[in-house]
Amino acid sequence: MSFKPNSSLVDRVVRSPNCEARRDGPRADILLLHYTGMQSSQAALERLCDPIAKVSAHYMVFEDGEVIQMVPEALRAHHAGVSFWAGDTDINSRSIGIEIANPGHDWGYPDYPDHQMSAVIELCRDILARNVIPPELVLAHSDIAPTRKQDPGEKFPWAKLYESGIGLWVKPAPLAFEGAPSKWLRQGDNGEAVATLQKQFAAYGYGLPTNGDYDALTKVVVTAFQLHFRPERVDGVADGSTQTTLRALLAARAMLPKS
Ligand SMILES: [Zn+2]
């Protein structure tokens, strides 16, 4: 059984059975981006439609720019998994998910081809035009599941998406940035500065309790932040550039019109 695609950009409907009604009605307010993380994109599409695998996404964008829709936007697809953002753990109920064909970090992590990124940008713009999704809720899978996921990864062109009106992003502070307070924090550190940093990540939405210890979870959250917002060096160390970029992002979000 097929369905009418939500977007005129859809080249092909390949229905996935792995979906159901959303928790709070048909509307989504998060756009979640992934890579498929499999060697073959055809195998990824088959898995996303396999009732035994129980996974799915609303859309998949192939390397050549072909756009597939698997689940109607009004329904809940299965792409987020165990996740957290800003107090909510059922991200599938609130999100539209796009799987972008790329083998991912386990298989050499090739660059995203330009025509694939053009198709992703067009599709995101189309989804944002039809749904009320605030810029700060265009998220990476790694943002909402930092202990498990790295996708879509540091090669994903978030800056280019932002320039196309998609998501919230600020120009990362340079790596050599030494502005105050620039004391680098890393795993093993503890105290007030670590607690302040943890509060800032949690204020943005990351699932990070404030305990004042730069523990393993703090390191993975810093890594997730870097994958999305400061991709030049992804090492889980809260250097001056990372801290400054995080504060700039919080300031940019505070400037957004209230929706
Ligand atoms: Zn993912």
Boltz pocket constraint, residues with backbone or C-beta under 6 A from the ligand:
constraints:
  - pocket:
      binder: B
      contacts: [[A, 33], [A, 34], [A, 35], [A, 79], [A, 141], [A, 149], [A, 151]]
      max_distance: 6.0
